[in-house]
Amino acid sequence: MRFSVSRHITASAADVWELLTDVGRWPDWGPSVTGAVLDSPCLKAGSTGRVRTLPGIRLPFTLTEFDAGRSWSWSVAGGDRFAVGAPGRTAG
């Protein structure tokens, strides 16, 4: 099963990509995220960290794919993979 959500915004792809890859700003666009910590200095395939969800639960995540400027995918708590992408650059 594939599920997709998109939103059209007035911003450059570069600005959106910066937002999507700044772990400290994930709560700005992820409604279920209240915080996140990355174990390495930058996002890349294989990066790990922890994401804090609305109920305050901290879950481990792993970036499973990373295509700079285009999209990244992650697995949270060892579950299904979710893709995130910049505008005009379809993820997945």
N, C-alpha and C positions, 0 to 999 in steps of 0.2 A: 504494500500500500504506500502511496506517495501523497503527502500533504504539503501544500504550499501556501504561504502567506506573503503578500507583497504590499508595499505602500509607496505611492509617488510623493516625492518631496522636492522642494526647491533648494537644491544644494548640488555642488559639483560631486562627481564620483569620487574625487580625491578626498573631499571633506567627509563624505559618508564612510569611505574606507578607513579613514583615520579614526572615526567614531567607533566603527565595528571592531577595530583591532586594539583599541585602548581599553584594556581590561578594567581599569578604574572607572570607566564610563559605561560599562555594560548595564548598570541599573537605569541609565538614561533611556535605553531603547528596549530593554528586556523586561517586560512587566512582571515576570516571576522572579527576577534576579534582584537581590538586595546588596550583593557584593561579590567580588571575585578576587582571587589571588593566583598569580602565575608563578610557577616554580623556576622559570628561566627568565632572562631579560627580555625576550621577545617571542611573539607567536611564530611558530613554524610547525611543520608536521612532526608529530611526536611530543610536542610540548604538553606538559601536565600542569594541573593546578586544582583549585577547589572553588566551587561556586556556591554562594549562600542563597537559598530560596526564600520566598515569602514567609513560610512558617519558621524560618531561622535554621533550617537544616543545611548543613554543609555537605556537599557531594563532590567526589573527585571527578575530574574530567580529563580527557586526552584529546588533543587535536589529531584527527585521523588523516586529514588532507589539508593542504595550504597552497593556494594559488595566488600569490601576491597581487594585490590590486583587483582581484576578481571574486574569490570566495574562499571560505574555509569550512571544514566539517569537523564536528566533534562528537564524542561519545560521552555521555554523562552517566556516572555510576555504572559503567560497563554495559549500558543499555544501547538502544538504537542510536544510529548516527543521524545528526541534524546538520543541515547545510545552511550557511549564512553567506550572502553575497551583496556586493555593491550595486547601485542602480545601473540598469542597462547591461548588467553582466550576470546573467542568470546563473544561479548556483546549482550544483548537482550535476 
